[in-house]
Amino acid sequence: MSTRLALSLVPPVLFGGGALLRLPLPGRRGASAATCLALACFAVGLTLNVDPVYTGLDAALGVPNVADLLEHVAVIVGATVLLGVLRAVHVSGRAPLPSALLLLGAAVIVAAVVLFAVAPLPVEAPEFTERYAGLGAIRGYWAVQVAFLGIALVELIRIAGYARKARRVATRAGFALVGVGAGIGLVYSVNKLTALAASADPAGAVATLTGVLDQPLLVTGTLAIGVGLLLPPAATATRALWEPLRDRWDVQLLRRLWLDLAVVNPRLFLAEVPSRWEDFCDGANLGTRRYRIIVEILDAATGLRNYVTPVLDQAALRAADGLRGPRRDAIVDACWLTGARARYLAGAPPTPGRAGPLTDTRSAEDEVARHLRRVAWARAHSRRVARFTGHRPPPAPTPTPASQGNQPAGQRTGQSTGQRSAGESARRSDAEPRRGPGQ
């Protein structure tokens, strides 16, 4: 297989795969008949552009070069439907499929069929433009299609501009790529018009240059548009596969940190603690387990915040000396939690009014989980935390008052700081809609 043939097969395979992913089947999320139709039309048109398919279809139908006409009709239909779908999704307050676009697409198809029918095309020619560009009817045939293609690409660039405001990163990145592909498509259109204008001198430098650029521009532009359109649904499918793995990883990794901190307030355990194997196998409830573990770790940290003394605070900061960014924050929090838990279990008195660990986790759930993973790893593996644990400041000798010593940490410190207890937090997390911790 030649390199040219291999390159020409990539775009139809890409769009064909996208059409199958969007095939409207029962129970399939993200399925869309209109999107499937648009991608399938592009796949058909790009397949007919492949030389062996082009000549094979012409031979089967007994009409020279009719594959070229069918190719462009399929692309025009696909572009019209696709623009309607994208406008409906990303452009608010606009008609999904304006009548002007429908009429323009239909007029271009009719004009292309008429001009193709009246042109004398007796010789089979996969290099259709170069072979018949000298005919006036074929010049008109190409001109109306390139004009429609230019209008469609400009509209696609406008829609990509609207999609830049989307919330999903995959959507913004995908349509940025679509905009790039549409820009390349405009260059391809200009190159095609230049080739038609230079057809009087087929051996000239301009005709040679346009011939060299034609295939790379077509392949690059269609690939960019195709990948950009498929990036958002691909990200959704990947997320559906990734989330159970992420939940299982977090539940296993955060388990030790969760159990260590829950010692200071047994009320955090609202049910029997499952074994590691049960956690690993219980795929249906992993998301809920992960969320609850994160909330309960934060509640336990809230109960320990008043056990971070100034001396302990400075020792934790020294343990992270020389580090920056997330790693530094994880080391400091790991030291804070380790020292505060030890002071609590030793019966040391609280220090009301002190800021405490995990104060930088007031963001989305995934970001909090990422930070807690770093903290859990640091407590288990960091030499800095190990050195801090071996040389941490001893608890203050003043005994804890009996009236406070018999209370869980969530009650002992939560009332003085206005924080809710861990039990109340978990009960509210069952009643309220799911949201990121700290929000």
C-alpha positions in Angstrom: 0.0 0.0 0.0 1.4 3.4 -1.0 1.8 6.3 1.4 -0.7 8.3 -0.5 -3.4 5.6 -0.4 -2.7 5.0 3.4 -3.2 8.7 4.1 -6.4 8.9 2.1 -7.8 6.0 4.2 -7.3 7.7 7.5 -10.1 10.4 7.4 -12.9 8.0 6.3 -12.0 5.5 9.0 -12.0 8.3 11.6 -15.4 9.7 10.5 -16.8 6.1 10.1 -15.8 5.3 13.7 -17.4 8.5 14.9 -20.6 7.6 13.1 -20.7 4.2 14.8 -20.1 5.8 18.2 -23.1 8.2 17.6 -25.3 5.4 16.2 -28.7 5.8 18.0 -29.1 2.5 19.8 -31.3 1.8 22.8 -29.6 2.7 26.1 -26.6 4.4 24.5 -25.7 7.7 26.0 -24.8 10.6 23.7 -26.3 8.9 20.7 -27.6 11.3 18.0 -29.3 10.4 14.7 -28.4 13.8 13.2 -24.8 13.6 14.2 -24.5 10.0 13.1 -26.0 11.0 9.7 -23.5 13.9 9.3 -20.5 11.8 10.2 -21.6 9.0 8.0 -22.0 11.3 5.0 -18.5 12.6 5.6 -17.2 9.0 5.9 -18.9 8.1 2.6 -17.7 11.1 0.7 -14.1 10.7 1.9 -14.2 7.0 1.1 -15.3 7.7 -2.5 -12.2 10.0 -2.7 -9.9 7.0 -2.3 -8.7 6.0 -5.8 -9.5 2.3 -5.8 -13.0 3.0 -4.5 -13.5 5.8 -7.0 -12.7 3.7 -10.0 -14.5 0.6 -8.7 -17.8 2.5 -8.2 -17.6 4.1 -11.6 -17.0 0.7 -13.2 -19.9 -0.8 -11.2 -22.3 1.9 -12.2 -21.0 2.2 -15.8 -20.7 6.1 -15.6 -17.2 7.6 -15.8 -16.4 9.8 -12.8 -19.8 9.7 -11.2 -18.1 8.8 -7.9 -16.8 12.4 -7.9 -20.3 13.8 -8.0 -21.6 11.3 -5.3 -18.6 12.3 -3.1 -19.4 15.9 -3.2 -23.2 15.4 -2.7 -22.5 13.4 0.4 -20.1 16.1 1.8 -22.6 18.8 1.1 -25.4 16.9 2.9 -23.1 16.1 5.8 -21.9 19.7 6.2 -25.5 21.0 6.2 -26.7 18.6 8.8 -23.5 19.0 11.0 -23.8 22.8 11.0 -27.4 22.5 12.1 -26.5 20.2 15.0 -23.6 22.4 16.2 -25.7 25.5 16.0 -28.4 23.9 18.1 -25.9 22.8 20.8 -23.5 25.8 20.9 -25.3 28.9 19.6 -28.2 30.0 21.8 -31.1 32.0 20.4 -30.3 30.9 16.8 -32.4 28.6 14.5 -30.8 25.1 14.5 -30.9 24.8 10.8 -31.7 28.1 9.0 -33.7 27.9 5.8 -31.1 29.9 3.9 -28.5 27.2 4.6 -30.9 24.4 3.5 -31.8 26.3 0.3 -28.1 27.0 -0.4 -27.1 23.3 0.0 -30.0 22.1 -2.1 -29.2 24.7 -4.9 -25.5 23.7 -4.9 -26.4 20.0 -5.2 -28.8 20.7 -8.1 -26.3 22.9 -9.9 -23.5 20.3 -9.4 -25.7 17.6 -10.9 -26.7 19.7 -13.9 -23.2 20.9 -14.6 -21.8 17.3 -14.3 -24.5 16.0 -16.6 -23.8 18.5 -19.4 -20.0 18.2 -19.3 -18.5 15.6 -21.7 -16.5 13.3 -19.4 -15.7 10.2 -21.5 -12.4 9.2 -19.8 -12.2 7.8 -16.2 -10.0 10.1 -14.2 -9.4 9.8 -10.4 -7.4 13.1 -10.8 -10.7 14.7 -11.9 -9.8 18.4 -11.4 -6.6 18.2 -13.3 -8.1 16.2 -16.1 -11.2 18.3 -16.8 -10.5 21.7 -15.4 -10.3 23.1 -18.9 -14.0 22.5 -19.4 -16.3 25.5 -18.5 -19.0 23.2 -17.1 -16.5 21.6 -14.7 -15.1 24.9 -13.6 -18.6 26.0 -12.7 -19.2 22.6 -11.1 -16.2 23.1 -8.8 -16.8 26.8 -8.3 -20.3 26.4 -6.7 -19.1 23.6 -4.5 -16.0 25.4 -3.3 -18.1 28.5 -2.6 -20.5 26.4 -0.5 -17.5 24.8 1.3 -16.1 28.2 2.1 -19.4 29.4 3.6 -19.8 26.3 5.6 -16.2 26.5 6.9 -16.6 30.2 7.9 -19.8 29.2 9.8 -18.0 26.3 11.4 -15.3 28.8 12.6 -18.0 31.0 14.1 -19.6 28.1 15.9 -16.1 27.1 17.2 -15.8 30.6 18.6 -19.1 30.2 20.6 -17.9 26.8 21.8 -14.9 28.3 23.4 -17.2 29.4 26.3 -18.2 25.8 27.1 -17.5 24.6 30.6 -16.0 21.3 29.6 -12.2 21.4 28.8 -12.7 18.6 26.2 -15.3 20.7 24.4 -13.1 23.8 24.3 -10.1 21.9 23.2 -12.1 20.0 20.6 -13.6 23.0 19.0 -10.3 24.8 19.0 -9.0 22.0 16.9 -12.2 22.2 14.7 -11.4 25.9 14.2 -7.9 25.0 13.1 -9.2 22.4 10.7 -11.7 24.8 9.3 -9.0 27.3 8.6 -7.0 24.6 6.8 -10.1 23.9 4.8 -10.3 27.5 3.7 -6.7 27.2 2.5 -7.7 24.0 0.7 -10.6 25.9 -1.0 -8.3 28.7 -2.1 -5.8 26.1 -3.4 -8.6 24.4 -5.4 -9.7 27.7 -6.9 -6.1 28.5 -7.8 -5.7 25.1 -9.4 -8.8 25.8 -11.6 -7.4 29.2 -12.6 -4.0 27.7 -13.4 -5.5 24.8 -15.5 -4.6 26.6 -18.8 -0.9 25.9 -18.0 -0.9 22.4 -16.4 3.0 22.3 -16.5 3.4 25.6 -14.9 4.8 26.2 -11.4 1.4 27.3 -9.9 -0.3 24.2 -11.2 2.5 22.0 -9.9 2.4 23.7 -6.4 -1.4 23.4 -6.1 -1.2 19.7 -7.1 1.4 19.0 -4.4 -0.6 20.8 -1.7 -4.0 19.4 -2.6 -3.8 16.0 -0.8 -1.9 17.1 2.4 -4.4 20.1 2.9 -7.4 17.8 2.5 -6.1 15.1 4.8 -4.8 17.6 7.5 -8.0 19.7 7.5 -10.4 16.7 7.7 -8.4 15.0 10.4 -8.3 18.2 12.5 -12.1 18.7 12.2 -12.8 15.0 12.7 -10.6 14.7 15.8 -12.0 17.9 17.2 -15.6 16.8 16.8 -14.9 13.4 18.3 -12.8 14.7 21.3 -15.8 15.7 23.6 -17.6 12.3 23.2 -14.3 10.5 23.5 -13.6 12.3 26.7 -17.0 11.4 28.0 -16.5 7.7 27.2 -13.0 7.8 28.7 -14.4 9.4 31.9 -17.0 6.6 32.2 -14.2 4.0 32.0 -11.8 6.0 34.2 -14.1 7.0 37.1 -14.6 3.5 38.6 -10.8 2.9 38.4 -10.2 6.3 40.1 -12.8 5.6 42.8 -11.3 2.2 43.6 -7.8 3.7 43.7 -8.8 6.5 46.0 -10.7 4.3 48.4 -7.7 2.0 48.7 -5.1 4.8 49.0 -7.1 6.9 51.5 -8.1 4.0 53.6 -5.2 4.2 56.1 -5.4 8.0 56.5 -9.2 7.7 57.0 -8.8 5.0 59.7 -6.0 6.9 61.5 -8.0 10.1 61.7 -11.3 8.4 62.5 -9.7 7.2 65.8 -10.1 10.7 67.2 -13.9 10.5 66.7 -15.4 7.0 66.4 -18.7 8.6 65.4 -17.2 9.0 61.9 -17.9 5.3 61.4 -21.6 5.4 60.5 -21.5 1.8 59.4 -19.3 -1.3 59.7 -15.9 -0.7 58.2 -15.5 -2.9 55.1 -12.4 -4.9 54.4 -10.0 -3.9 51.7 -11.3 -6.8 49.6 -14.9 -5.7 50.0 -13.9 -2.2 49.0 -12.1 -3.5 45.9 -15.0 -5.7 44.8 -17.9 -3.3 45.6 -17.9 -1.5 42.3 -21.5 -0.3 42.6 -20.9 1.9 45.7 -17.4 3.0 45.1 -18.3 6.6 44.2 -20.4 7.0 47.4 -17.7 5.4 49.5 -15.0 7.6 48.0 -17.1 10.7 48.7 -17.9 9.7 52.2 -14.2 8.9 53.0 -13.2 12.4 51.7 -15.9 14.2 53.8 -15.0 12.2 56.9 -11.3 12.9 56.6 -12.1 16.6 56.3 -14.4 16.4 59.4 -11.7 14.6 61.4 -9.2 17.2 60.3 -11.6 19.9 61.5 -11.8 18.2 64.9 -8.0 18.3 65.1 -7.4 21.8 64.0 -7.2 23.2 67.5 -4.4 20.7 68.4 -1.9 22.4 66.0 0.1 24.5 68.4 2.5 27.3 67.2 5.4 25.0 68.0 3.9 22.2 66.0 3.1 24.6 63.2 6.7 25.8 62.9 8.0 22.2 63.0 5.7 21.2 60.2 6.8 24.2 58.1 10.5 23.3 58.7 9.8 19.8 57.6 8.7 21.1 54.2 11.5 23.6 53.9 12.8 24.0 50.4 9.7 22.5 48.7 7.1 24.4 46.7 3.6 23.9 45.4 1.4 20.9 46.0 4.2 18.7 47.4 5.0 21.3 50.1 1.3 21.6 51.0 1.0 17.8 51.3 4.1 17.5 53.5 2.9 20.3 55.8 -0.6 18.8 56.1 0.8 15.4 56.7 2.9 16.7 59.6 0.1 18.8 61.0 -2.3 15.8 61.0 0.3 13.4 62.5 1.3 15.8 65.2 -2.3 16.9 66.0 -3.5 13.3 66.2 -0.6 12.4 68.6 -1.4 15.4 70.8 -5.1 14.5 70.9 -4.4 10.8 71.8 -1.9 11.9 74.5 -4.6 14.0 76.2 -3.0 17.4 75.4 -5.3 20.4 75.7 -6.6 22.2 72.6 -5.3 25.6 71.5 -8.5 27.5 70.5 -8.3 29.8 67.6 -5.5 28.3 65.7 -5.7 27.6 62.0 -5.4 23.9 61.3 -4.6 21.4 58.6 -6.2 21.0 55.2 -7.2 24.7 55.1 -6.3 24.8 51.3 -8.9 22.2 50.3 -11.9 24.4 49.7 -12.4 23.5 46.1 -13.9 20.7 43.9 -14.1 17.2 45.0 -11.5 15.8 42.6 -9.0 18.5 43.6 -9.5 17.7 47.3 -9.1 14.0 46.6 -5.9 14.7 44.7 -4.5 16.7 47.7 -5.6 14.0 50.1 -3.8 11.4 48.0 -0.6 13.4 48.3 -1.1 13.7 52.0 -1.7 10.0 52.4 1.4 9.1 50.4 3.5 11.6 52.4 2.4 10.1 55.7 3.3 6.6 54.5 6.5 7.2 52.5 8.0 10.7 52.9 11.3 10.8 54.8 10.5 14.4 55.8 7.3 13.3 57.6 9.2 10.3 59.1 11.9 12.7 60.5 9.2 15.0 61.8 7.4 12.1 63.5 10.6 11.1 65.2 11.4 14.6 66.4 7.9 16.2 66.7 7.3 18.4 69.7 6.1 16.6 72.8 2.5 17.2 74.0 2.0 19.9 76.6 2.0 18.6 80.2 -1.2 20.3 81.1 -3.9 17.6 81.4 -7.1 17.9 79.5 -10.1 18.8 81.7 -12.3 15.8 82.4 -15.3 17.6 81.0 -13.6 17.8 77.7 -11.5 14.7 77.7 -14.5 12.4 77.5 -15.8 14.1 74.4 -14.9 13.3 70.8 -12.7 15.7 69.0 -15.6 16.9 66.8 -17.5 18.1 69.9 -14.5 19.3 71.8 -13.3 21.7 69.1 -16.2 22.0 66.7 -18.3 24.1 69.2 -15.5 26.6 69.8 -14.8 27.1 66.2 -18.4 27.0 64.8 -17.7 23.8 62.8 -20.3 21.1 62.5 -19.6 17.7 63.9 -18.5 14.8 61.7 -21.8 12.8 62.4 -23.9 15.8 61.4 -21.7 16.3 58.3 -22.1 12.7 57.1 -25.9 12.8 57.8 -26.2 16.0 55.8 -24.1 14.5 53.0 -26.7 11.7 52.7 -29.6 14.2 52.6 -28.1 16.8 50.4 -27.3 16.6 46.7 -23.7 15.5 46.0 -21.2 18.3 45.8 -17.5 18.8 46.2 -16.2 19.1 49.7 -15.5 22.5 51.0 -17.9 24.2 48.6 
